[in-house]
């Protein structure tokens, strides 16, 4: 089978297309999946450029979707022909988070989905939403579930709430779509007026260009009549957190998801205390969260926004496109 392997110490020039042995038949409790699609995430980018260290020869990509080709003994949840999508934490099935690293995450601690066929425990997958293509389903593992957990599971999003999403990457666009489908008001930031126009076309109620409005936290408060927002999808990290704290309402919720702006920096803790806001760090979610999200997507009819699609053999080009920051929503990979 065809696969991509990453050679140490990492780098886009270290992604190699190789032929690997077929993984064979599934054992008890396992399923064999023909992988048809994956999608890029910032975490995957960190792995392939060597910023996140992994083993030499690692097969990258945390997201994967495809069709069940065979089921092992004892598997009752899936049958041959089912469309399935992978989970980010294959061993976190339900309950509170118990995993604080990426040792079990595909494409990082273990081999991922940049390959044609994979055999894994059935619990490493859920059903894909009805009516989704494999490419659409492959956007859910990381970005879709992160947005769902931030807003619905941890945030308790309800109609009438106001959401601020930073940027127009996969998580933030999913957050925009999910929040609007549940009756919330959404504010989106970007440094690109073109991307902000696309966000408004998707339903964003207000947009802010952070390049021309660096004090965007104050701009958010002004637009909300001084109240601030109920939820912040914070993907920038310490570099943007002070503005997010300025933007959040008293008693609001900040989901700390990414570190796109910077890893370290000063945090105005006194303001956070006074606002009595929740600052909640999170990494994707559990299998139960994913099953709940799939039902929610089927009920709302949300479809992912896929900006551009690359073939598996051109995975390095896909990451170069991501690095350039040109994408709006998700970047897909056809396998």
PyMOL commands that set and color helices and strands:
alter all, ss='L'
color gray80, all
select helices_A, chain A and resi 12-14+42-48+122-124+134-137+140-154+170-181+193-201+216-223+238-247+269-275+287-300+312-323
alter helices_A, ss='H'
color red, helices_A
select strands_A, chain A and resi 2-6+15-19+30-39+65-71+83-86+117-121+125-127+162-166+185-190+206-209+229-234+248-256+278-281+306-311+330-334
alter strands_A, ss='S'
color yellow, strands_A
deselect
rebuild
show_as cartoon
